[in-house]
Amino acid sequence: MKTIEISKFLSLILRHKPETVQLTLDEHGWADVDHLLEQCAIHGYHFSKEELFKVVAENDKQRFAIDESGSRIRASQGHTVAVDLQLAPATPPATLYHGTVEKFLDAIRQDGLQKMQRNHLHLSANLETAVNVGRRRGAPVILTIDSGRMHRDGFLFYLSDNGVWLTEFVPPAYISIPRQ
């Protein structure tokens, strides 16, 4: 398997469908590295521990983490399976960003930003990341989130190990949508 294929496959099994290879994640999303490699091989997905560690180290978004012992791996965020990443609430910057596309704007204006099937909604501290996220579905529209005011109003934020800001929901009152 090539690096990009391994990364996409790891996202699938560590964030969404560990049952694809009969993998079990612990309550915090960790999987044993050797067991993961063994289960992947049994199900026809062959890659080495060295290739796995290279994917983790070189992933531009740092989507995965290896524990200090080097024996466990997990996704940094983006789960649709129930896991507790053990993140403490954090104070966000005054402004965060979210990349989307025009076809979702009416729903966002009405209902705000929803986490959908994921455990958290993802926000970016910089415009470039938000543009890249929005670009995955078409011409990006960048929403500006008044995260400082949200935090003062009692909304909780978490900072994942790879720098993604997480929250449960962003009501419309805290979202600035550029005019189209």
C-alpha positions in Angstrom: 0.0 0.0 0.0 1.2 3.5 -0.7 1.4 6.2 1.9 -1.8 8.0 1.0 -3.7 4.7 0.8 -2.4 3.8 4.3 -3.4 7.2 5.7 -6.9 7.0 4.3 -7.3 3.4 5.5 -6.1 4.4 9.0 -8.6 7.2 9.0 -11.3 4.7 8.2 -10.4 2.2 10.9 -9.2 4.5 13.6 -12.0 7.1 13.3 -15.0 5.4 11.8 -15.1 1.7 11.3 -12.6 -0.4 13.3 -14.7 -3.4 12.6 -13.5 -3.3 9.0 -10.5 -5.3 10.2 -12.0 -6.6 13.5 -10.0 -4.0 15.4 -11.0 -2.9 18.9 -10.3 0.6 20.1 -10.1 1.3 23.8 -12.3 3.9 25.4 -9.8 6.6 24.5 -9.5 5.6 20.9 -6.1 3.7 21.2 -5.4 0.5 19.3 -2.4 -1.8 19.8 0.0 -1.2 16.9 1.0 -4.9 16.5 -2.6 -6.0 16.7 -3.6 -3.4 14.1 -0.9 -4.6 11.7 -1.9 -8.2 12.2 -5.6 -7.5 11.7 -5.0 -5.4 8.6 -2.8 -8.2 7.1 -5.5 -10.8 7.8 -8.0 -8.7 6.0 -5.7 -8.1 3.0 -4.2 -4.7 3.9 -0.4 -5.2 4.1 2.0 -2.6 5.4 4.9 -2.7 7.8 5.4 -1.0 11.2 8.0 1.2 9.6 5.4 2.3 6.9 2.8 2.9 9.6 5.2 5.1 11.6 6.2 7.0 8.5 2.6 7.7 7.7 2.0 9.0 11.2 5.2 11.1 11.2 4.7 12.6 7.8 1.0 13.2 7.7 0.6 16.9 7.0 -2.4 17.2 9.3 -1.0 15.0 12.0 -4.2 13.0 12.0 -2.7 10.2 14.0 -0.7 9.8 17.2 1.6 7.1 18.5 1.8 6.9 22.3 5.1 7.4 24.2 5.9 3.7 24.3 5.4 3.4 20.5 3.0 0.5 21.1 -0.4 2.2 20.6 -1.9 4.4 17.9 -5.1 6.5 17.6 -6.7 9.2 15.4 -6.2 12.7 16.9 -9.8 13.7 16.2 -12.6 13.2 13.7 -14.2 10.1 15.3 -17.7 8.9 14.6 -17.2 6.0 17.0 -17.6 6.9 20.7 -14.2 7.7 22.2 -13.0 10.0 25.0 -9.9 11.7 23.8 -9.3 13.0 27.4 -9.0 16.6 26.2 -9.4 19.3 28.8 -11.5 22.3 28.0 -9.3 25.1 26.6 -9.7 28.8 25.9 -9.8 29.4 22.2 -8.5 32.4 20.3 -11.0 35.2 19.8 -11.6 34.0 16.2 -11.7 30.6 14.6 -12.6 29.6 11.1 -14.6 26.9 9.3 -14.3 26.0 5.6 -17.5 24.9 3.8 -19.1 25.4 0.4 -22.0 27.6 -0.7 -24.6 24.8 -0.9 -24.5 24.5 2.9 -24.9 28.2 3.7 -28.7 28.3 4.0 -28.7 25.5 6.5 -25.8 27.1 8.5 -27.6 30.4 8.6 -30.7 28.7 10.0 -29.2 25.9 12.2 -25.6 26.9 12.8 -22.7 24.5 12.5 -23.5 21.0 13.5 -21.0 18.2 14.4 -23.2 15.8 12.3 -22.1 12.2 12.8 -18.7 13.1 14.4 -18.1 13.5 18.1 -17.1 17.2 17.6 -17.3 20.0 15.2 -13.8 21.0 13.8 -12.6 24.6 13.6 -9.3 26.1 12.5 -7.1 28.8 14.0 -5.9 29.9 10.6 -7.5 30.7 7.3 -5.2 28.5 5.2 -6.4 25.3 6.9 -10.1 26.4 6.6 -9.6 27.1 2.9 -8.1 23.6 2.4 -11.0 22.0 4.3 -13.6 23.9 2.3 -11.8 23.2 -1.0 -12.4 19.4 -0.5 -16.0 19.9 -1.6 -15.7 22.7 -4.1 -15.1 26.5 -4.0 -14.4 27.2 -0.4 -16.5 29.7 1.7 -14.7 30.6 4.9 -16.9 31.2 8.0 -15.6 33.4 10.8 -16.5 32.1 14.3 -16.7 34.5 17.2 -15.1 31.8 19.5 -14.1 34.3 22.1 -17.7 35.4 22.7 -18.9 31.8 22.5 -16.4 30.9 25.2 -17.4 33.8 27.4 -21.0 32.7 26.9 -20.2 29.2 28.3 -19.5 27.1 25.3 -16.7 24.5 25.7 -13.8 24.2 23.3 -11.0 21.6 23.2 -7.7 21.6 21.4 -6.8 18.3 19.8 -3.2 17.1 19.8 -2.8 18.2 16.2 -4.1 21.7 16.7 -7.7 21.3 15.6 -10.2 23.2 17.7 -13.2 21.1 18.7 -16.6 22.1 20.0 -20.1 20.6 20.0 -22.1 23.2 18.1 -21.8 26.8 16.8 -25.1 28.7 16.9 -25.8 31.1 14.0 -25.4 34.2 16.2 -21.6 33.5 16.4 -21.0 32.9 12.7 -20.0 35.5 10.1 -20.8 34.4 6.6 -19.2 36.4 3.8 -21.5 37.9 1.2 -21.6 35.8 -2.0 
